[in-house]
Amino acid sequence: MADSPVPRPHYGGHFSLPQLARAAVYHAHGYPADATFEVIPTELPLGSSHAVAAGAWWAVEHASRGATNTAFVAWAAQRAASMGVDGQAVTSLLTEPLHAEVEAPHAGTALPLGAPLFQITGPIAQLVLRMDRFQTVLSLGFGSATRAAALCKAADGCSVIDDASIHHPDPETSSFLAWCGRVGGFSGTTHTTAGWQWELPVVGVPSEHSKLCNLGDAMIPADDLHAAVAGLVRRTTKSSVVLKRVCLDHEVTDETDLDRLQQLRRALNRYGHRRVRICARVAPTPEAVATVTKSAAPVDILILSSPWWGAASTACVPLTLPGELPAEARNPASRGPRQRRQLHRDGNQISLQPWGSTGLLHPLYSPRLPLPVVPVLLSRRSPLRASVHAEMLVPPDSSKVTGR
């Protein structure tokens, strides 16, 4: 069904056509009963010891409203009808808002593999229709936040600043990535719009575009370091600008660059600028970050100017399905329905328990509970951020688990 002689309209790519067709079958045959699905992490980004929950708020925000692109709705209905699926059912499904209950851990919660990032209960047709959207957003959210956490761990207490998300070509994704960086532990971002929207710390950093007279930041040419510092000091003295931060004009990659940072510190101290902070642009890998922080280089701030984010592997698991759903209408890829469960943490161990209202999964959205204005983010000192081992998810005692 993905192949079509008619081009797919732009901005209609948030829905998977195979899932749309299956959802339309459910809708057309009158299966209104509720089902429960959850999205779980199945693989961690390289260098990460546990997952970091992120993206549930964004997944609901994306999916809570129906499709607004009329060209896409008409195209999808036509494609469905050509495959023998009720086109009217497709139109109805695409345009109706989400009617479901969502529970999720707060952003920043440390989770092992297999622990739910997102749990949703609602009419099966609506959930199947949107499951691709849920999984895509959560994969990028948890993957990016987990990568950010690994980078912060390698930084060993040194401030890490995101200077890359602002350059992402899609404005909405750009803001989302800046927020994920904060979830993972970044000290701030240069993305001013994301900072204003999502209450993120916005930090200025030296760049080739910065104006010394406005920011007190400066880029230092590594090949002519001493002359550059001397000239910088003359200009700041003449203009009465307070110099705040300096940075080499390229990423720190080897011992030569680390030695240049030492020379830069000595040169600044020689002119009385002992409080000027030295920034270092580094590659967005834990190894590159650790190379700088484990050296004796006098670095105060690490700047990530290259894309540091990325999606990670997730799976969508059906927990409860309507009893009247015929076998041929079920997803053949599923391993069969399970029962709904809650997460509990004891020390550095997280276990699955029979469903209850208290635990790590909190109500996020329902017909009676509007989505919060901004995502709930754990305090950076919250004990729920403390590391857990990916293999330490304790399965529930099946004899004690009951459905909702």
QUIZI-V319068 format. One record per backbone hydrogen bond with DSSP energy under -0.5 kcal/mol. CO is the residue of the C=O (numbers start at 1). NH is the residue of the N-H. E is the energy in kcal/mol with one decimal. If there is no record, write none. Layout:
# QUIZI-V319068
CO|NH|E / CO|NH|E
This chain:
# QUIZI-V319068
5|7|-0.5 / 9|12|-1.0 / 12|15|-0.9 / 15|17|-0.5 / 16|20|-2.6 / 17|21|-2.6 / 18|22|-2.1 / 19|23|-2.7 / 20|24|-2.3 / 21|25|-1.7 / 22|26|-2.0 / 23|27|-2.6 / 24|28|-3.0 / 25|29|-1.9 / 26|31|-2.0 / 27|30|-1.2 / 30|32|-0.8 / 33|124|-1.8 / 35|122|-2.1 / 36|319|-3.3 / 36|320|-1.4 / 37|120|-2.8 / 38|317|-3.2 / 39|117|-3.1 / 39|118|-0.9 / 40|315|-2.3 / 41|114|-2.0 / 45|48|-1.8 / 49|390|-1.2 / 51|111|-2.7 / 53|108|-2.7 / 55|59|-2.5 / 56|60|-2.2 / 57|61|-2.4 / 58|62|-2.4 / 59|63|-1.8 / 60|64|-2.4 / 64|98|-2.2 / 68|70|-1.0 / 69|73|-2.2 / 70|74|-2.4 / 71|75|-2.2 / 72|76|-3.1 / 73|77|-2.3 / 74|78|-2.1 / 75|79|-2.6 / 76|80|-2.6 / 77|81|-2.4 / 78|82|-2.0 / 79|83|-0.8 / 80|83|-0.9 / 80|85|-2.8 / 81|84|-1.6 / 86|90|-1.5 / 87|91|-2.3 / 88|92|-2.5 / 89|93|-2.4 / 90|94|-2.6 / 91|95|-1.5 / 92|96|-1.1 / 94|67|-3.7 / 99|123|-0.8 / 101|121|-2.7 / 102|364|-3.3 / 102|365|-1.4 / 103|119|-2.5 / 104|362|-2.4 / 106|109|-2.0 / 107|378|-2.6 / 109|53|-2.6 / 111|51|-3.0 / 112|115|-1.6 / 115|41|-0.8 / 118|39|-2.0 / 119|103|-2.9 / 120|37|-2.4 / 121|101|-3.0 / 122|35|-2.8 / 123|127|-2.0 / 124|128|-2.7 / 125|129|-2.0 / 126|130|-1.5 / 127|131|-1.1 / 129|16|-0.5 / 130|134|-2.5 / 131|135|-2.7 / 132|136|-2.2 / 133|137|-2.2 / 134|138|-2.4 / 135|139|-2.3 / 136|140|-1.8 / 137|141|-2.8 / 138|142|-2.8 / 139|143|-1.6 / 139|312|-1.5 / 140|144|-2.4 / 141|145|-2.5 / 142|146|-2.2 / 143|147|-2.0 / 144|148|-2.5 / 145|149|-2.1 / 146|150|-1.9 / 147|151|-2.1 / 148|152|-2.4 / 149|153|-2.3 / 150|154|-1.9 / 151|155|-1.5 / 152|156|-0.8 / 152|157|-0.7 / 153|156|-0.8 / 155|158|-1.5 / 159|302|-3.1 / 160|187|-2.2 / 160|188|-1.0 / 161|163|-0.7 / 161|304|-2.7 / 162|190|-2.3 / 164|167|-1.9 / 165|168|-1.9 / 169|171|-0.6 / 170|174|-2.7 / 171|175|-2.0 / 172|176|-2.1 / 173|177|-2.6 / 174|178|-1.9 / 175|179|-2.2 / 176|180|-2.4 / 177|181|-2.1 / 178|182|-1.4 / 179|183|-2.2 / 180|184|-2.2 / 181|185|-0.7 / 181|186|-2.6 / 182|185|-0.8 / 188|162|-2.3 / 189|203|-2.5 / 190|192|-1.3 / 191|195|-2.2 / 192|196|-2.1 / 193|197|-2.4 / 194|198|-2.9 / 195|199|-0.9 / 195|200|-0.9 / 201|189|-2.1 / 207|210|-1.3 / 210|212|-0.6 / 211|214|-1.6 / 211|215|-2.4 / 212|216|-1.6 / 216|244|-3.6 / 216|245|-1.5 / 218|247|-1.6 / 219|221|-0.5 / 220|249|-1.6 / 221|224|-1.0 / 222|225|-0.7 / 224|228|-2.1 / 225|229|-2.4 / 226|230|-2.2 / 227|231|-2.4 / 228|232|-2.3 / 229|233|-2.5 / 230|234|-1.9 / 231|235|-2.1 / 232|236|-2.5 / 233|237|-2.3 / 234|238|-2.2 / 235|239|-2.2 / 236|240|-1.0 / 236|241|-1.2 / 241|243|-0.8 / 244|277|-2.8 / 245|218|-1.5 / 246|279|-3.1 / 247|220|-3.3 / 251|253|-0.6 / 254|258|-1.8 / 255|259|-2.4 / 256|260|-1.9 / 257|261|-1.8 / 258|262|-1.4 / 259|263|-2.2 / 260|264|-2.5 / 261|265|-2.2 / 262|266|-2.2 / 263|267|-2.5 / 264|268|-2.4 / 265|269|-2.5 / 266|270|-2.0 / 267|271|-1.1 / 268|271|-0.5 / 268|273|-2.8 / 269|272|-1.7 / 272|274|-0.8 / 273|276|-0.8 / 277|246|-2.2 / 277|279|-0.5 / 278|300|-2.7 / 278|301|-1.6 / 279|248|-0.7 / 280|303|-2.7 / 281|252|-3.4 / 283|285|-2.2 / 285|289|-2.3 / 286|290|-2.6 / 287|291|-1.9 / 288|292|-1.2 / 289|293|-2.3 / 290|294|-2.4 / 292|295|-0.8 / 297|299|-2.1 / 300|159|-0.9 / 301|280|-2.4 / 302|161|-2.9 / 303|282|-2.1 / 303|305|-0.8 / 304|163|-2.6 / 313|42|-2.3 / 313|43|-1.2 / 315|40|-2.5 / 315|317|-0.6 / 317|38|-2.1 / 318|338|-0.7 / 320|36|-2.6 / 322|325|-1.4 / 326|329|-1.4 / 326|330|-0.5 / 327|330|-1.2 / 330|332|-0.6 / 331|334|-1.6 / 340|355|-0.9 / 342|353|-2.8 / 343|360|-2.5 / 344|351|-2.8 / 346|349|-1.5 / 348|389|-0.7 / 349|346|-3.1 / 350|394|-2.2 / 351|344|-2.2 / 353|342|-2.6 / 360|362|-0.7 / 362|104|-2.2 / 365|102|-3.2 / 366|369|-0.9 / 369|366|-2.0 / 376|107|-1.5 / 379|382|-1.9 / 382|385|-1.7 / 383|386|-1.2 / 384|110|-2.6 / 389|392|-2.1 / 390|113|-0.9 / 392|350|-0.6 / 392|394|-0.5 / 393|395|-0.6 / 394|352|-2.9 / 396|398|-0.8 / 397|400|-2.5 / 397|401|-0.8 / 402|355|-0.6
